[in-house]
Structure formats: C-alpha cells, structure tokens
Amino acid sequence: MDGMATTIPELIPRRDWALFLDIDGTLLDLAETPNAVVVPEGLLTALVRAAKALDGALALVSGRAVADIDALFHPLQLPAAGIHGFELRPKSGPPRRVAALMTPAQRERLITAAIGLKGVIVEDKAGAVAFHYRLASDVREVLARRIEAVLEEDDLKEFDMRPGKMIWEVRRNGIDKGKAVEALMADPPFRGRVPVFVGDDETDLDGFAGARRQGGLALPVRDLTPGPGFEGPAEVRAWLAKLPLHLAEKVSA
C-alpha cells in the first residue's frame, strides 16, 4: 500500500501527520446496536496524548452525529466530522452543518421503509437516516428495495443510499468522509500536514480517497482493501497508544 514495505502496526508515524480516525469498527469494537459500544479503558488517554503529539491535528470522522461522539468520549472533545461530514468541527465548540437538514416529513417517509421488518433498528440523525440490520441480516435486500422506492419521490432525489457494515444509510448527495477530510484540512491545526485516514468500513473508502487526493495515506482495518491492514480495533488502539512514544523517539534521535 502506497509503497510501504512494513505492516501497518509497525508503521512509524510522522510529526507532520494529520490523523483522521473512524470510530465504530476502528477505534471501538462493533456491537449489536450503536448504543451498545464500549469505550475501553485507556482509550481517552491515548487519544489525548496522540492529539498533543500531533499538535492537535487529530480528528474523529464518523457516521455518528458530533453530539453522539462527544457523549461517547466525554469529557474529551476532539475536532470531528459527524454524519459522514454533514457536521464539521475543526476545533472545540459546536459543529457547523454543510447542508440543510432533512425535513421531518422526509425522515418519516424513509422510516416507513423498515415497518414490519423485525430486528431492523432505525437511527434518525436529522441530517441522515440509518437502517441497522445486524440483528436481521436476512432482510438486507428487502430493506434496500424499500428504501430505494421511497427515494424515487421527487423531494428525495437529492439523497442517496450508501452501504456499510450491516447498515444502509441515506444522506444527501455529495456528502462523504473524503470531502470532510478536505474541509478539515483547510483549517488549523490540520492545514499543511499529511492526512492519514484510518477506517474499517465501505464509507471509509471515501475518507481514504480524500486523504490520498492530498498526498496522504489510507490505513485500513481488517480486509477493507487489499494489502496490509490492522487486524482490528484492539490493534489500532495499541498503535495509537504508542504514537506519542514513536514521535518522541524521532525528535530525540
């Protein structure tokens, strides 16, 4: 990958990196429902130390809303892109939205796609609607057809359906993690650095593309892309915890 001869866990970070981290499946182990994930002991400390070592150039880029990210990692509040870039926060404070919210009527019509499908969990994010079918994998295609039928309505043609790990998500066209990376890179503390995106899901491929467009790196988790990758979130967390030590060693060398 990108000419690297080493495996990703052995990849030595650089001080000029801007690090963009997906959350679910990358930093955190997946759970049956979004609310059931667990933030392991030591992760908050590792994030704080890694961010400090990179002069603040570390952001969380997630399908979750920024408010959900903040609640998950409380009291830590990092730069973030929520709902795949629908919300952006380069520094502390409230995020800004890059587009209009879905109307309540649009969201209500989308939610009807899951009626009668036992085990499907609908997550209304205001700027997007996610359909989790981890507890009902056999309904994947039926659910997709229902969502597509709703999206044929005239006032929903500006939205599309994107796949993820046991999830279909509907969001506005043109919003993705790659554009989120590019937007965050335009402001300090990210500006002028080398973007490095770490992710595990199909939605993270956009983040990979965004990082590469600016001369950066894509670091996959598990088998998201061919070539080397992290084995799972535990390995990502261990690598992240060592990042400040590697950077300190390079300074003293």
N, C-alpha and C positions, 0 to 999 in steps of 0.2 A: 504494500500500500504506500503510494507516494514515495517509492524508492526506499522505504525503511527496511533494513535487514533484521532488526530486532523484533521481538514480540512486544505487543503494546504494554503489558505490565512492566517491561524493562525500559520503556521509552523514557528518556530523561527529559523533564520539562525545561523550558527556557523562560528566562525572566521577562522576555518581551511578548509572551503569550497573552491572549485574552481568552479565557476559558468559559465555554458555554456548556452547561450540564442539563440534560434531560433529568426528570425526576423518577417517574414510575418505570421500573424495569431497568433503570440505570443507576441511580443513587439508592433507590428503595426496591426491595423485593416486591413483586406483584402480589396482590391479594385478590380474593374473590370479588370484592367490591371496592370502589375507590376510597371509601371511608375506613376500610379495614387495614390500610397500610400502617406499618410501624416504622418510626424513625429510630434507628439503632443508637444505642449509647455510644457517644464519641463522635457521631457524625457532625453535630453542630460545631463542636470544637475544631474538627478537621476543616470544615468549610470556612470558619473564621480565620484560621491560620493560613489556609491556601489563598484566600482573598487578600489577606495582608501581604503575603509574599509576592502577589501579583499586583500590588499597589491598587487593589480594589477592582481589578479587571476580571471579575468572576460573576457570571450571571446564571440564573436558573431559567431554563426555557422549557415551558411545559404546556400541555393541553389544559391543565388546571387554571382557574382564574387566579390572579395575583393575590386576592384576599384569601383564597384557599391555601396558596403557597405560604403566605405569611402565618396563617393559623397552624399549618403543619410544622413549620420550623420556628415557631415562636420561642424566644423573643427575637430571634435573628431576622433581620430584614435586608435581603440582598437585592442588587439590581435583578430585574426579572422581565421576562416576556410571558404573559399569560394568554391562554386560549389560542395557542399557536401563533402569537404575535398580534392578536386583536388588541391586547393591552401591552403597553410598554412602560417600563420604569428604569431608566438608565441609572438613577441614583435613588436615595431614600425618598419617601413621600408617596402620595397616591399615584397610580399609573394614569397614563393618558390612553384614550381609545383611538384607534386609527380609522375607525369606520362607525357608522350608526349601528345601534343595537337592533336585533330582530324585534319586530313588534310582538306584543303578547298574542295577537291573533295568528301570526306566522308560527310562533312556537307551539301554540295549542294545536294547530293543524298537523305539525310534524309529530307531536307527541302521540297523536291518534294512530300513527303507524305501528305502535307497539301494543295496541289494545288486543287483548286475548292471547298474547304471546307470553306464556308463563316463564318466569325467570329472567326476562329482559328488564334491565334497570335503565331508566331514562334519566339523564343528567341535564337539567336545564341551566345553561350558563349565561343566559340573556344574550350573549353575543354569538352563541352556538348551541347546538343540541347534540348530545352524545347518547348513543344507544349501546349499552354494555350487554353482551350476550355470553359472558364467560360461564354463567350458570345454565345456559340454554343453547349450546353450540349448534344444535340441530336446526335452529330456526334462522341461521345466518342468511341464507339466500332468500327465504320468505320475507324476512325483515328488510333486506336490501331492496327487494322489488316494491314493497310497500312504501319505503322512503322515497324511492325514485318516482313513484306515481304521484306523491304529494309535491315533489319538486317540479313536476310538469306544470303546476299552476303558475299563472303569469307573474304574480308578485314574488315568486320564489325562484325565478330563473337566474337570479344573481348569486344563488347559493349552490354549492355542490357537496356531494357526499364523498368522504375520504375514509379509507380503511385504516385500522390499527390492530393491535393485538386484542382480538375478541371484542372489537368495537367498530361501530360505524359512527362517523361524526359529520354533522352538517355544519358548514361555516361559509362565510361569504367568499366568493371567488377572489383569488389574488392574495389571500392572507395565508402565510405559511411561516415555518420556522426559519427558512432561509432569508426571507425578507426581514424577519425580526432580527436576525444576526446583523444584516446590513444596516438596519436602522440604529441598533445599539452601537455598532462600530463607528458611527458618525459622531459620537459624543465621548468626552472624557468619562471614565478613565480608560475606555476601550480604543479610542482613536489612535491610529499609528501603530497598533500592535498586530500580532499574527493571530487570527481567530482559530480556535481549536474547539471543535464540537464533539461531544460525547453523547451517544444515543443508542437506543436498542430497538426502535420501532420504525415502521414504514413512514410515519410522519416525520421522523428524524432525518430521513434521506434529504428532505428539503433543507434542513439545517446543515447537513454535510455539503450540499451543493452551494449554499450561501457562504460557508467558510472557505470552500475551495475557490469560489469566484474572486475572493480577496486574498488569494495566495496562502490560505491556511490548511489545516489538517482535519480529517474526519476520523474519529476513533470509535469504531463500532463495538457494541456489546453483543456477545454470543455470535450467531451466524447471520447477522443482518446484511453484511456484504461479504464477498469473497476475500480471503486473506486473513491476516491476524486480527484478533479481537479479544476484548476482555471476556472472561468466562461467565461473568455475571456481576450483579451489583456488589457483592462482597469484595470482589477483586478490584472494582472501581473505587470502592471506599478505601481499601488498603493503599492503592496507588495515590489517591488524593491525600491521605494522611501523610505519605512520605514526600509529597511535592515540596513543602517548605524546606525539608532537610536537603533535598537534592539542589534546590536553588541556593541555599546557604553554602553548600559544598562548592558550587561553581564560583561563588563570589570569593571564597577564601582560597581557591586554587590558584 
